[in-house]
């Protein structure tokens, strides 16, 4: 049975919500943080395998948020993914 969590992790990215709350587009965020739209899209869709602290710092500065606002841990997803 395939895992229910992509790449076996349980980190959830809240980039969509933060962008919507700030009425900001992914393109605008890309310009502000110096990260390509493609890479931000990969992050937004939960397919990123890693994020540099420098990138996380720039994202938080541009969005006016804390890392915990951008990322959360869904422990139930990991357990469900391991159950196979």
Secondary structure, 3 states (H helix, E strand, C coil): CCCCCHHHCCEEECHHHHHHHCCCCHHHHHHHHCCCHHHHHHHHCCCCCCCCHHHHHHHHHHHCCCHHHHEEECHHHHHHHHCC
